[in-house]
C-alpha cells in the first residue's frame, strides 16, 4: 500500500490552492466546515493497492485511515476530515467504497478513476476525467451526488435513486437507471407481492456469481465488502468459515449462503443473534418447538413465525414475553389477550391497535389502569362510550390510579369526583400537590387550600 502520496491539508489551504472549488455546489454544501478542518489529499497521480474507503466518518474506517496516513488512531479521532482531493489520476486494484447512503465526504478527482468496482452512496463526488470499473459501478440513495465530466466505462452500471450525472457511458453487460428512460425494459426490477420488495432483473442476476442475490440492497452489501461479484471474473471460492463470519456480522447474509454451506448449525447461529433471521433459515428446521423458543425469548418474534405455526397458545406466550398487538394475527384476539399484551408491553399500549368489536367500557377501564390511556377521547367518541364514566370507574378502582387519570385526563369534573371519593383518605393531598400546576390552570384553588 502506497501511503506517502496522501497527506492531510487544511481546508484553508485547499481554498487557497484550488479556489475554483469554492463555487462548486458540493463543496461545503451545508456551510458547516471550518478552515482548520482537513482534506485527505494527493498532489499528483496515485496508484493504490486494495480497497479505498470513502466513509471516513465511520469508526471502523478511522482505523484504516490511521494506517493509511501512518498516524495514531487517537489523532484521527481528534480531527475532522471533510473531503478527499486527488489532483491527478487515481487507480486502485480494489474497489472504491462509500457504503453509507446518508452522507459521506466531498470527493474531487481532477483526472481519471480506475478501480475494480465503485459503490457510491451519500458522498458528493466530482470526477473531471473518465471512470473505468472492471466489474460494477453502482450509485444509490438520493442523499448522494455524482458528476463525471467524461465517460463511465463499466460492464455493469446501476443508478438506483441517486443524483448521477455523466457525459457518456459504455456498459456492455447491463445498465439500469431509475432516473432516466435510457434503460432496456428487460433490465427493470419486478415487484414481489409476497415479500413486498423489488427484485432485480433476471438479466442482472444471471451475470452474478451468487444467484441468491435478489435485491439492490444485497448487491450493495457485496460491493461494500469489495467482493468480485460477476460470474465472468471467476471470483474465489467461498468456504463455510467465510459464510459463518459474514452471518456473525450481518444475519441477513444467511439468505445468500449457498445450500451446501447453509447448515443447521449456521441457521441456529443466526437465530441466536436475532429472531429476524427466521425467514432465511432452512424451512426443515422450523418446528413448533423452535417457534416457541423464539417467542419465549422475545415476544416480538411472533411477527416472523410462519402462519402454520401460529396458535392461540403461542400468541399468549408472545403477550407474556412482551410484544405489540398489531404483530399478532387478529384472528386470535380476545379481551384477555389484548389486556395481557398491554400489561406486558415494552411501550405504552395503543388502543388504536384494537378493532371496534373489542372496544367496551370494561376494556377501556383496564386500558387506562395500565398506562396513560392515549387516544381515549377519540376511541370513546368513535364507539359511543361515555368517557367520563370510564374515568370515574377507574377512580373507583383505587387512589393509586389517580396518576393515570390526572396525568392525562385532568378536568374539573374528574377532580370533583375524585375529591368526593378520596377527600378523607391519606394520600389525597399528595396528588393535589403533584398536579398543583393543573389545579391552578383550571382555577381549582379551593382544593389547594384544603
DOVO-662138 format. One record per residue: residue in one letter; z negated, x negated, y of N, C-alpha, C in turn. Coordinates in steps of 0.05 Angstrom, whole numbers, plus 5000, padded with zeros to 4 digits. Layout:
BEGIN
aZXYZXYZXY/...
END
This chain:
BEGIN
x500049834976500050005000500049825025/x501949875043502049715067500449855089/x498249735096496549865116496749735143/x497749495145497749345170499549465191/x501449635183503349755202502149995217/x499850085207498550315221496250215237/x495850345260493550275276492650525291/x490250525302489250735318489850675347/x490750875362491350845390490351095405/x489251055428488151285443490351465453/x489651715457491651905468492451815497/x490651695511491351595538493651395536/x493451215516495551015512498151145502/x497951345485500351495476501751615500/x500351745518501551865541502851655559/x501751425560502851205577505351095565/x505351055538507650925525509951125519/x509151375514511151585507510751825525/x511151795551510552015570512252275565/x514552245552516252475547514852675528/x512952575512511552755493509852965507/x508952905531507153085545508353355549/x511053365552512453615556513253755530/x512653635507513353755482511353975476/x512254195466510554435462508154375444/x508654225422506454185403504453975411/x505153815431503353605440501053725455/x498553695444496153825456496654125461/x497554255440498354535441496154715453/x493654665444491454835453489954705477/x490954485487489854355511486854285506/x486354175482483554105474483153805471/x485253655472485053365467483653225490/x482253005483481052835503482652565502/x482852435525484352185527483151975509/x480552005502479151805486479551855456/x480752095449481352145421483751975412/x484451985387486351795376488751915363/x490851755361493151795344493151575323/x494251635299494951435280497851355286/x498351095290500951015300502150785284/x504850795281506350565271508450505292/x508650255301510350185323513350155316/x513850135289516650095280516950225253/x519250175240519850285214517550215194/x517050405177514850355158515650455130/x514950295110515350365082512650385069/x512150615057509450665046509650715016/x507450635002507350664973505350884966/x506251104954504451314946504651564964/x502851754959502851994975501651945003/x502752075023501752045050500652315059/x498152325067496752575072496552625102/x497252865110497152935138494553085145/x493053175125490653335130488353145137/x488553015160486552815168483852935175/x483653195179481153315186479453375161/x480653375138479253455113477553215103/x475153285093473253075085474452885063/x475853005044476852835022479052645032/x480452725052482652555062481552345082/x479152385093478052185110477451925095/x476751945070476351705054478951555050/x481051715045483751595042484551455068/x483951575090484751465116483151215122/x480551215115478850975119480050745103/x480950795079482150585062484750495074/x486350675084488850615097488550425120/x486550475136486050315161484150085157/x483050065132481149855125478749875144/x477750125148475450175165473250295148/x470750265157468550405143468850705146/x468150855125468451145125466851265148/x464551145155462951245177464451235203/x466151035207467651005232469651235234/x470851315212472751535212471351795219/x468851825210467352065216466652085245/x466551865259465651865287467851915307/x470351905298472551935317474252185310/x475852265330477752485325480652375326/x482152435306484952355305486552615307/x488052635329489452885335492352885327/x493452645321496252635314497152375300/x499652375292500852145279503552095292/x504051855301506551785314507751545299/x510251565290511651345278514151295295/x514251075307516451005326518650865310/x519951015292522050905275522351075251/x523450955230523951095205521351085187/x520951285172518651295154519551365126/x518951195106519651255079517151205061/x516851375041514551345023515551404995/x514351264975515151314947514051574937/x511951674950510651914941511452154959/x509652344960510152584976508652575002/x509552735021508152765047506853045046/x504253055050502853305043501053405066/x501653645075499953795094499254055080/x497154035063496454265046495054485060/x493854425083492354625098494254795114/x494255055109496155235123495355315151/x492855305157491855395183492155195205/x492054945199492054745220492954465209/x493154275227493954005220494453845245/x494753585243495253415266498153455276/x498553365301501253355312502653115300/x505153145292506652925279509252885295/x509752635302512352565315513452315301/x515952345291517352125279520052095293/x520451865305522851825321525351775305/x525051705279527351645262527651835239/x528551725216528951875192526451885175/x526252085158524052115139525052135111/x523951965093524851975065522351985047/x522352165027519952195010520752324984/x518752344966519152494941519352794946/x517252904958517253184967515753194993/x516253415008514953455034513853735034/x511153755038509754015039508454035067/x509254225082508254265109506954535113/x504454545123503154795128502654835158/x500154765167499454835194499954625215/x501054395208501654185228503954265245/x504054135269506454155286507953895283/x510353905271511853665263514553655277/x515053415289517753365301518953125288/x521453155278522952935267525552915282/x525952685295528452645311530852575294/x530352465270532652395253533052595230/x533852495207534352655183531952655165/x531752855148529752865127531052865100/x530152685082531252675055528952675035/x528852885019526752914999528152904971/x526952754953528052734926527952994911/x525753144916525353384900525353644917/x523153684932522753934946521853894974/x522954054992521854065020520954355023/x518454395028517354665030515554685054/x516054895071514254955093513155235088/x510655275096509355535090507255595111/x506955845116504955975133505655945163/x505256165177506256175205504556035226/x502455895218500955735238502355475243/x504255395226505455135229508255145242/x509054915252511754885264513054635255/x515754645250517254415243519954425257/x520554195270523154175284524453915277/x526853935266528353705258531053695273/x531553475287533953455303536353365286/x535953325260538053235242538453415219/x538953295196539653445171537353445151/x536953675138535053685116536553655090/x536053435077537453375052535453375029/x535353595014533353624993534553814972/x534253744946535353924925534254214928/x531754234934530454494937529154504965/x529854714980528854745007527755025010/x525155055016523855315017522355345044/x522955565057521555635082520255905077/x517555905076516056145069514156215092/x515056405109513456495132512556265149/x514456095158513855855173515855825195/x514955715218516755665240518255405236/x520555415222522055185214524855185228/x525454965242528054945256529354685248/x532054695245533554455237536454495246/x537954275247540754285255542554345231/x542254195210543854235186542054215161/x543154305138541754275113543754215090/x542854065070544354015046542454055023/x542854275009541054354987542754444963/x543154274944544954334922543854494899/x541154534899539954684877538854964886/x537354964908536055224915535355214945/x535855444958534955484986533855764989/x531555775001530256035007529056015035/x529556215052528456225079528056515086/x525556595088525056875095525256925125/x526056725140526356765169529356775177/x531156755158534056785166535456935144/x538056975148539657135129541656955113/x540956695112542756505100542156445071/x540056575060539356525032541056695013/x541656584990543056734970541256964960/x542257214958540557434949539157384922/x540457234905539157184879536756994881/x536456864904534156694908531756834920/x532057094925529857244937527657294916/x525257334927522957394909523157684900/x521757744878521558014868518558094870/x518058354868515358454870514358554844/x511958454836510758534811508658754817/x509259004809507459224814504759194800/x504859064777502359044761500358854774/x501358624784499558434796499458464827/x501158634838501258684867501858424882/x503658254870504358004882507357954880/x508357784898511157704897511457484876/x513757494862514357304842516857154851/x516856884848519156734858521556784840/x523856724851526456774838526656624811/x527956754792528556614767530356374771/x531956384792533656154799531955904805/x529655944817527855724823526255654798/x525255854784523555794761524955634740/x527555684736528955534715529455244722/x528955174748529154894756526554744752/x524354884749521754764748521054654720/x519554444720518654324694516654514680/x515054644696513054834685513955124690/x514955254669515955534673513755734678/x511255654677509055844682508555884712/x509755714728509455754757511055994766/x509656184778510956444785510856514815/x509256364830508956434858509156194876/x509656234902509756014921507055884923/x504956034921502255924922501855714900/x502755784876502455594854504255354858/x506555394869508355174875507054984896/x505855104916504454954937502354774925/x500854884906498654724893499854484878/x502054514865503354294851504254084871/x505454164893506453974913504153834927/x501953984931499553864944498353644927/x498853644901497853434884499753204882/x502053224895504053014894505552994868/x505653224854506953224827509953234829/x511253104810514153154805514353424792/x516053604802516053874791518753964780/x520853824787523453914778524053804750/x525153984733525753914705527653674704/x529553664722531653454721530553174725/x528153154736527052884741525152794720/x524852954698523252874675520452784683/x518852964694516052894701514552794677/x512552624681510952514659509552744643/x509352704617508052904600505152924608/x504053174607501253224614499653224588/x497053174591495253164568493053384572/x491553424550489353624552487353534574/x486753274575484853164595485853224623/x488453194627489653254653489053544661/x489653724643489254014649486354084652/x484653954636481754014638480753934666/x481653704676480853604702481853794724/x484253904720485254094741483754354741/x483054454717481554704716478754674728/x477554444724474954394736475054404767/x477354324778477654324807478454604817/x480154744802481155004810481655174785/x479955374781480155544757482855684755/x484155724778486755864778488955704763/x488455444761490455284747490455334717/x488455484707488455554679490955714672/x491955864691494456024687496855854682/x496755604692499155424689499055244665/x496855264650496555084627498355174604/x499954994593501755054570500055144546/x501355304530499955434507498555234489/x499755004484498654804466496054684476/x495554704502493054584514491054804522/x491855054521490155264531488355354508/x486355194502484555244480482255434489/x480855524469478455694475476455544491/x476155284485474255114499475055104529/x477655074535478555054562478155324577/x478655534563478255804574475355854581/x473555774563470755814567469755634590/x470955404592470255224614470855364641/x473155484643473855624667472055864672/x471356014651469656244654466756164662/x465955934654463255834662463255774692/x465555714703465755664732465655934747/x467256124738467456384752468756594734/x467756844737468957064722471857114731/x472657014754475357064764477456934746/x476556754729478456634710479356814687/x477957034684478457214660481357294658/x482757374680485557454676487357224666/x486456974667488156754659487556644631/x485456744618484756644592486556764571/x486556644547488056764525486857034518/x488557234515487557504510485957534485/x486457364465485057394440482157314441/x481257184462478457104464476857314479/x478157514491476757714506475557924487/x472957944486471558124469469558284485/x468458494473466358644486463958474493/x463358294475461058114479461557924503/x463957824505464657654528464457804554/x465558044554465458214578462558274587/x460958334567458158394573456658144584/x457357914573456157664582456857614611/x459357654618460257604646458957804665/x458758054657457658254675454558214678/x453258134656450458084658449857854677/x451657654678451357424695451857504724/x453857674729454657754756456058024754/x454758224766455858494765458558524777/x459358344795461958354807464158294787/x463458194764465458134744466758384733/x465558614738466658874728469558914739/x470158784761472758824774475058694758/x474458504741476558364726476558444696/x474758604688474558684660476958864653/x478458814632480658984624479659274618/x481359464624480659744622479559814594/x480659694573479859774546477059684539/x475859504556473159414550471059534569/x471959704587470059824606468860074593/x466260084593464860314582462660404602/x461460634596459260724613457060524613/x456360414590454260224587454759974603/x457259884603457959634617457759684648/x458559924657458359984685455459984694/x453660084677450760074684449759794685/x450659624666449859344666450759204692/x453259274701454259164726452559254749/x451759504749450059614770447359474771/x446259414747443659284746443858994755/x446158864750446458584758447158554788/x448058774800448858764828451758764832/x452958974843455758994847456359184870/x458859254873459659454893460859694879/x460259924889461060174876464160184873/x465560094893468460104893469759944871/x468259764859469259594837469059724810/x467559944809467160094784469160324783/x470560364760472360594758470860854764/x472061024781470761274789470261464766/x471661424744471261604721468361574710/x467061364716464361314706462161384726/x462861484749460961544770459061774762/x456561734766454461944765452561884787/x450862074794448962024815447061794808/x446361784782444561574773445861304777/x448361274769449761024772450160944801/x450861134817451261084846448760964859/x446561094853443961004865443160734854/x443760684828443060424817444660204830/x447160254835448860064850447660014877/x446960224891445860194918443260034918/x441560084899438959954898439159654892/x441059584875441259304866443459144880/x444859274898447059144912446158904929/x447958714932447458474948447958524977/x449158754983449858825011448759105017/x448859175042448059445050449759655035/x448559855022450160055009451960205028/x454260285018456260415035456960685024/x456060895037456461165028459461245028/x461061085043463961145043465261095016/x463960944999464960904972464661144953/x463061334962462361564946464261804953/x465561914933467262144938465562394943/x466762594956465262824965463962984943/x465062974919463963124897461163034889/x460462784897457762684890455862694914/x456862774937455162784961453463034961/x450862984959448963204960446663124979/x445063314987442763255004440863064990/x440463104965438662924950439762634949/x442362604944443562344943443262204970/x443662354992443462225018440662145025/x438762305015435962225020435361965006/x436161934981435661684966437261454979/x439661514988441261315001439861195026/x438661375041437261285066434661125059/x433361205037430961055029431660765021/x434060725010434760465000435560275023/x436860375043437860195064437860325091/x439860255107439860345135441160625138/x442360715117443560985119446060975137/x447660765134450060735150451960975145/x453361065165455261285164454061545155/x451361575159450061825150451062065167/x451262025193452062245210454862345203/x456662155199459462225192459562365165/x458062265146458062385119456962665119/x454862705134453662975135455563175148/x456963095169458863275182461163345164/x462163145150464463185132463763365108/x461263365100460463515076458663755082/x458463825108456964065115453964045108/x452763815111449963775104448363725130/x446063845132444363825156443063555156/x443863385174442863115175439863115182/x438963295199436163295207434363355183/x435363535166433763605142433563365123/x435763215121435762975105433662775115/x433662735141431762545153428862645150/x428462895153425763005150424662965122/x426463015102425562975074424862685069/x426362505081425862215077423162155090/x422662255113420062215127417762325110/x418262555097416162675080415562495056/x417462325049417062165024415061935028/x414361875053412461665057412861515083/x410661425095410761295121412361045120/x412560915096414060665093417060695099/x418060945099420860995104421461035134/x419461015151419961045179421660825190/x421560585178423360365187426260455183/x426860565160429560645154430560865174/x428761045181429461265198429461185228/x427261065237427160985265429160765272/x429660585252431460365258434260445264/x435260665252438060735255438561025262/x436461185262436961475267434861585285/x434161435305431961505324432761735342/x431061935345431562155364428862285369/x428762455390426362595397425462775375/x427362915363426663105341425362955318/x426362725312425362565289422562465296/x422162365320419562265329417462495328/x418262725339416362955339415563025310/x417463025292416863105265415062885251/x415862635255414262425242411362415253/x411062475279408462475291406762705279/x408062935274406563155262405563095234/x406862915220406162855193404162625192/x404562415209403062165206401362095230/x400862275248399362215273396562115267/x395462205245392662125239392561915217/x394861815209394961625187394961345197/x393561175184393460885191396360775188/x397160635208399860515208401760645227/x401160895236403061025254403360865280/x401160765291401260625316402960365314/x402960255290404660015285407560065289/x408460305279411260375282411960445311/x410060565325410460625354410860365369/x409260165364409459905378412059765370/x412759775344415159635335417659745348/x417660005353420060135364419560225393/x417760085406416960145434419360175452/x421259995450423660005468425160265465/x425360365440426760615435425160855446/x422560845443420861055455421261065485/x421260825497421560815527424360905535/x426360835520429060915527429361215528/x428061355509428161645509425961775525/x424461615539422261705556420161865540/x419561765516417461885500414861745504/x414061735529411761575537409161685527/x409061945521406562075512405661945486/x407561855470406861725444405861445448/x406761315470405761045475402961045486/x402161265497399461285509397361345489/x398161445466396161515445395061275431/
END
